[in-house]
Amino acid sequence: WTRAPFLSLVVIGALLVAALQCSSMSQYEVTCNHGLEDCKVTLGAKTADSIAWGSVDTDSSMVTGWAYFDVEVARGGSVPDENKAYAAGFAEGFLTASMISNYWPSSQSSSFNLTSSEPVPEPVAQFIHANLRWMREGVEKNPRSPYWRRVQLVLAQLEGMVEGYKAAATKDMFKLGIVEFMTFQMNGDLEAVNARLNVTAMPDVNSWSQERLILHFLKSTHCSAMVQRTKSGNIYFGHTTWDVYSSMLRCIKKYNLPYTDPFGSAYGADVVIFSSTPAFLSSVDDYYLLSSGIAVTETTNGQFNPALIAEITPESMMSWMRVVVCNAAVTSAKDWVTCFEGHNSGTYDNQWIILQNNAGGLHLWIAEQIPGYVESAEITHVLDNEGGWYSYNRPYFPKIFNMSLFNVMEAKYGSFWNWEQCPRSQVFRRIVGPMVAKTDTMTAAKTAMRYNHWATDPESLGNACLSVSSRCDLAPLSPNPNIYELRSPLGGIDSKITDLEGLKKMEFWAQEGPTHDTQPPFEWSTEYEYMPHLGQPNRVEFGWELFGENMRA
């Protein structure tokens, strides 16, 4: 695509005054003349000519646990949408550059077990270049496709972010380019890509011990999710992210991107608000509220079948791109699932949960993918008949369960690997779900998503890893040196929750950091000071924050 000769972008930087819990606004103007090399950022106010604007507060991450970033592009006008997308990305890359740089060591460590000074593994870099080439060729071959048009806009936004970061980066920040930024985007996809390229080992269900398989499973499969209906008809929609604690550099983002298909049709959702990470254009948690009246989340299933991994190719749409495109393209849960099934990469094999509450009615759908296959179904009847839907890293559909070799794991090691009988399933069905259904309060829903009574709850099997909000850092140390140690800085790093009214208002509550409702707050200095955690406080003990259309509601 070709940028217009001149475009102007104004962004507003908000610097949090911690003592007063308020923001002092500073304004920035970004102008681009001719090419990437001419983009500049200067102090200035929003004008009638501005095509994009927004706000940023990176200092707040040390006060609330969350940085904030939002960007909006002008509706209509003569400036091409791809230029607006580039400008939106440039603003984010420039204004969050310090957080992006701080996150790089954690990204390298969690994705490749490398230090920040080591390059992205060459096979992965080649895969990334091939994937970018395939997407760009798809854009060129499908000039009248709304789907591929949206892919083009996301790529423009990514390119803008890379160049914005470069423009802001000081000599003490890491030098990052398109390959490095693509590893950010592919954070969820990389486990499967790494296994396909033999960068990391694929788990072996025949030779690995159960302890080693569980440790791998906990590190590679993320999250707990809950959709709970109450007697009043309200629905709570919650998610707890699981990840290594070095990933606790978090950001709430809002994109208001009212693009228009050049052939006259409008997109489904102009506005998306989501929990995310510096440099990510998607959530990866994932947790999104869309202006179309749809909420999207997921938990990772993963899979153990090396024959499926062999099918992964760069000539497919990675999960991160599909979710961004589908969030914007549709107005129903069913259409979201249909959109997501296309160009399946077979990477980041999740159970996606899509709640729709708009003029098209109230519907709940799920979709599960593995390489070469996606299965989906409407499960609104489950809410009607059973009250809740819970997701906890086990495939629901029997075909996907078996193709992923969970049936082999269950036959060999028992109910730990079963969809209905595994520890978290029991916690949700016997304790957490009924608690929320009975009390029907946001307070109870928040408690549910932070739940961890591992020492007294028999469903957790005496293991702090095995609850809604995992705390593997509290897992007992094993006296047996031959057992793969479960104790590690890994677990629930945040929780988000909303209800039907919140979905309507595009508001949700979020709390960052490992749960400390009934457990001691996590501190880096007690055991894990050696782990990358730039930009994080030593003691992680944040409260709940409400986010919405005006960011911090």
N, C-alpha and C positions, 0 to 999 in steps of 0.2 A: 504494500500500500504506500501511498505518497502523502506526506504531510503537507498541509497548507503552508504558504510562504511565511506566515506570521501567526502566532497564537499567543494569547495572554492568559495566564492563570494566576489567580489570587488565592492564597491559602492563609488561614488564621492560626497562629500558634498559641495555644493556651498553656501557660506555665502555672502549675498548681502551687499555691501558697499553703504548705502543709499545715501550719499552725491554725490557719483560718478556714481550711477546707474549702477554698474558693479559688477561682482562676483569674489571672491577670492576662488579658488578651493582647497579643502582638500580631501585627498583620504582615504578610509577606506577599510579594508579587513575583510570579515566575513568568518570564517571557522566553519564547523560542523563536529565533529568526533563522529561517531556512533549514538548518540541519540540527542534529543532536548536539554538535559541538558548540552551538550558539545559545543554548539554554542557560539562563541566568536567574538567580534569585536575589531580589532586592526588597528592602522594606517598602511597604506600600499598602494602600487600602483597596478594597473591592470597588470596582467601577462598573459602569453600565456595559463596558466592553468585555468584562471577565467571562470566560467560558467555563471556569471551574473554581471551586472554593471549598474550604473545609476547616477543620480544627484538629489540633493535636495536643496531647499532654503525655509526654513520656515520663516525667518525674513522678507522676501519681502511682506508678507501679511499685514504688517503695512505701506508699502510704495505704493504698487500697488493694494492692496486688495486681492491679490492671492498669496498663496504659490505655489511652483512648485515641482513636483516629477516625475521622470521617471526611468524606470527600463527596462533592456534588458537582455534576456537570450541567451546563445550560441545556434547556430543552429547546429543540428546534434550532433555527438560525442557519447561517450559511457555512459554519465550520463543520467539516466532515466528522462523523462519529469516531472514526479511527484516530483523529487528532485529539478529540476529547478524551478517549481512552488512554492515549499516550500521556496526556497532561495529568490525568488522575493518577496514573502510575508514577509519573515523575514526582508529583507532590508527595506521595507516600514514601518513595525511596529517599527523597531529600530530607523530609522532616522526621523520619524514623531511622535515619542512618546510624545513629549511635546504638540503638537497640539491635538493629540488624547485625552490626559488627559484634556486639556483645553476645549475640546468639550463635554466631558461627562456631566457636569452639564446642558448644553443646551439640550442635548439629553434626559436626564431624565425628564427635565421640559416639553419639547414639546411632548414627547411620552406618558408620564404617569402622568404629573403634580406632579412629585416627586422631592425631593431634591437629590443632588449628594450622600448623605450619606445613602439614602434608597435603599433597594435592588430592583431588577426587580421583579414585581409582580409574585408570585409563579405560577399562572395559565399560564402566558406567558412563564416562564422558562420551565415549563413542556411541553408546546406546542413546544418550540424550541428544546428541547431534542428529542421529538418525530419526529420532522421534520428532524433533523440531522440523527436520526436512520433510517428513511425511505429512505433518500438519500443514505446513506452508503449501505443499503441493496440493493437498486437499482443498485448501482455500482457493487456489488458482483454478482447480478443475471444477469447482462447484460455485461459480460466481453468483448464482441466483438462489442458493440455498440459505434460508434463515439460520439453520444450524451452523453451517460453516462460516457464515457471516459473523455469528457470535464468537466462534473460535478465533476468527481474525481479530476481533475487538479485544478478547482476552490476551492474545499474543501481543497486541499493541500496548496494552496496559502493563504487561510484564516487561516489555522492552523499555517503556518509560520508567518503570521502577528501577531497573538496572542502571539506566543513565542518570536518574535522579540521585541514586546512591553514590555513583561515581562523582557527581558534581559536588556532593556534600562531604565526601569522605576526606578526613584529614590524614596526615602521614602516619599517625599512630593507629588508624583503623585498618582492618584487613582488606586486601585487594580482592574484590569479588566481581566476577563477570557472569555471563549468561549461564555457563555450566553450573556454577555455584548456586545461582538463584533458582535454577531448575531443580537442584537437589532439595532446596527449601520446598518448592511446590510439590515435589514427589516424595515428601517425607513419609506418607503412608504407603506409597507404591514401592518404595525402595527395598523393603524386605524381600518381596517376591522377585524384583529385578536383580538384587544381589545374589539370590539363590540361583536364578537362571544363569547368571554370568559366573558362577562359582566364586564370587567375592566373599560370600559367607556360606556356611554349611547348612544344607537342608536337613531337618531332623529325620532321624532314621527310626521308624517305629519298631523295627526288628532288633536293633542292637543297642539303642539307648535305654538306660534305666528310666523308670517312671519319674524319679526325682529330676533327672536331667531334662526329660520331656516337659515336665511341669514348669521348670525354671524357664526353658525356652518359650513355652506357651505364655507365661505371665509377662515376659519381656516383649513378646511380639504381638500379642492380642490385647486390645485396649478396650476399657470402658464398661460401664453399666448404664442401662437406660430403663426408664419406666414411663408407661402411659397408663394412668389410673383414673377410672371413672368413679364418681361418687353418687350417692343416692339423689343428690340435688341435680344431677345431670352435668355437673362441672367435670372437666378433665384436666389432670395435671400432666405436664409433659416435661420430663426431667432427664438429665444426663450427667454422669460423672466421668471425667476423662481419667484414664490410667496412662501413665507414662513414667519414664525415668525422671527423677526430680530435677535433673539439670535442664529439663525442658520447661521449667516454671518461669519463663519470661513471657508473660501473657499480654494480650492486647484485645480489647473490644473494638470492633470495627463496624462502621456503617458506610455502605456505598449507595449513593443515589445517582444512578446512571440511566437516565431516560432516553436510551438510544431508540431509534426507529429503523425498522427494516427499510432499505431503500426502495423496496417494491410496495411499500404502503402499509404493511401490517405491523401492529405494535407488539412488543414483547410482553411476557406475562407479569414479571415483577421488576419494577424500576428500583425498588429499595430493598436492601437486605442488611440485616444487622446480625452479627455473629461473633462468637468467641474465636480467637485466633492467636497467631504468633507473629512476631516481626518478620516481614518479607513474604508471608504467605498470602496468596490471593484467595485461597479457600480457607475453610476452618481447620480441616484435618481432624478435629476432635471427634465427630463433627456436630455442630449445633447452629442452626440457622432459623431466623424468623423472616418471612418474606411478605412483601406488601400485597401479594396475591392471596393472602389468607392461608398460607401453607407453612408448616413447621417441619423441619427435616433434621434427623439425627441418625446415628448408627452406632453399632459396636462391632468390633472385628471378630470374625470367625477364624480366619487363617485356615490353613489346610496342611496335610502331611503327605500328599501324594506327589512324588517326584515326576511322574508321567505328566501331570497337569502343569507343573512348573516349566517343563520343556516346551509347552505351547506358547509361552510368553514371547512377544515380538514388539520391537519399537514401532511397527506399523499398525498401531492401534491407539485408542484414546485413553490416556492414563486416567485413573479415577478422579484425580483432582480437577482435571479439565472438564470431565463429564458432569460433575456435580455443579460446577460454576455455570456451565452452559444451561443445564436443565433447570436450575433454580430460576434463571431469568426467562426461560422459554415457555413455561406452561402455567396453567391456572387450575389444574386438578392433580390430585395424588396419582390417579391412574395414568395420566399423561406424563407425569414425572418419571414413573417407573418405565414407561415405554421409551421415553427419551434416553434414560440411563442405560437401557439394554443395548443401545446401538454402539458399535465400535468397541465392544468390551475388551479391555486389556487383560483381564484376569489378574490384575494387581490390586492390592488392598481389598482382600476378599471379606466384605462386610455383610452384616444384616442391616439394610437401610430401612428406616421407619419414617413414614411420611403421613402427617396428620393434616387433613384439609378441613377448614371451617370457613366457608364463604358462600356466595350465592348458589354455588353448585351443590351445597349440602355438607354434611359432616361425614367424612370417610377416613378410615385408617388403612393404609397399605404397607406391606413389607416387600422387600426384594433382597434376594441373596445371590451372590455371584461367585463363580470360580472360573478359571480359564476355560473358555469355550462354551459356557452355559450360564444363564441367568434364569432364576425362577422367582415368580412373584405371585401375590394373592391379596385380595382385600380381606382384612380381618376385623372389620368393624363389628361383626357379630361376636367376636371374642370379648370386646368391651361390654356388649349388651348382655352376654350370657355369663361371663366370668368376672367382669369388673376391671380387669387389668391386663396389659401386655408388658412382659418383662424381657429384657435382652441382656445377655451375659456371656458372649463369646462361645456359643454353641449353635451350630446350624439347626434351624427348625425343620426345613424340608428334608424328608428322608433321602431323596436322591442326592442332594448336596452333602448331607451328613455322611452317606456311604462313599460317594466319590472322593470326598476329602479324607477318607480313612478314619473318621471318628468311630465308625463301627468296629474297626480293628482295635482301636485304642480302648473302647468300652469292653470288648470281648477279652482283652488281655489284662486290663487293669480295673475294670468295674465301673460303678456308677459316677465316679468323678467326671467321666467324659460324657455322661448321658445328658440329653437336652433338658429333661424334666426333673431329674434326680440329682444333678450336680449341686454343690454347696450353695452357690448364689441363687439358683432357682428356688431352693428351699427357704432361704432368707427372704426373698421377695414374696413368695406365695404364703408363707406362714406368719411372717412378722411385719415386714415393711408395707406391703400392699394393703392388708387389712387395717393397719394403723392409719394410713392416709384415707382409705375409704370411710372409716368410722368417724374420724375427726373432721375431715373436709376443711382443712385450714392450710394456708401457705406455710405456716410454721411447721406443721407435721410433714408437709412435702419436702421442705428443706432438710428436716431431720432425716427423712428417708434416704435422700441422696448422699448424706454424709454418714450414714449408719455404719458402725463397726464396733461390735461388742465381742471381739474375737476370743477374749479370755473366758467369757461366761456363756457365750452362745454356742450350743452344741453343733449347730449347722456349719460353723467355721472350722470345725475339726481341730481346734487349738492352734490355728494358724492365722496370723494377722493379715496375710495376703488374701484370705478367702472371705471377703464381705463386700458390701456394695461399694464402699470407698476403701480400697485396699491400703494397708500400711505395711508393706514388706520390710521396711526398715525396722519394724518391731518384731519380726518373726524370730522365734527362738533359734539360737545358734545350735548347730548339730555337733554332737561329740564325735561323730563318725567322719573321718577325713575322706572317706570314699563316697560320701553323699554330696551331690551338688547342692550348694548352700542356697536356700531360698532368701535368706536375709540379705537385702540390698536396698539402695535408695530408689525404690520403685513403688508406685501405687497411685492412688487417686490424687491428682494434682489440682483439680477444681471440680465444682459442681454448678449446674445451671438448672433453673426451674421456672416454668410459667404455667398459666392455665388458659382457659378459653378467653377470658377477658384480656389477659396479657397478650395473647396472640392477636386479638383484635386491635389492641393499642400498639403492638410491636414492642412489648416490654418483657424483660425477664430478669430474675434475680440471679446473681452469680457470686460465688465465693471461691477465692483462689487459695491454693496450698493444700497439703495433706489434712485430712479431717482431724480436728482437735476437740470435737464435741465431748467425747468420752476418753480420749487418748491425749498424751502429752504433745504439745506443739513440736513440730520437727525443727531441729537446729543443725545446720551444717557442721558446726564446730565439734559436735559430740563424737562423730565417727567418720564423716565423709567430706572433710575439708578439701581433700585432694581432687574431688570431682569438679568439672567445669560448672560454675554458677555465677558468671559475671552478671551484674545488674540485679542480683537478688539479695534480700536481707539475710542475715545469719539465722534469725528466728522467724519462722513463717507462721504468723498468727493473725490472719486477716478476718474481717467480718463479711457479712453479706452486703452486696451493693446492688442497687436497682438501675438497670440500663434500659433505654428506650429510644424513641425517635430523636429526642434531644440529647442522646448519648447517656449522660448520667442523669437519670430521671429524678 
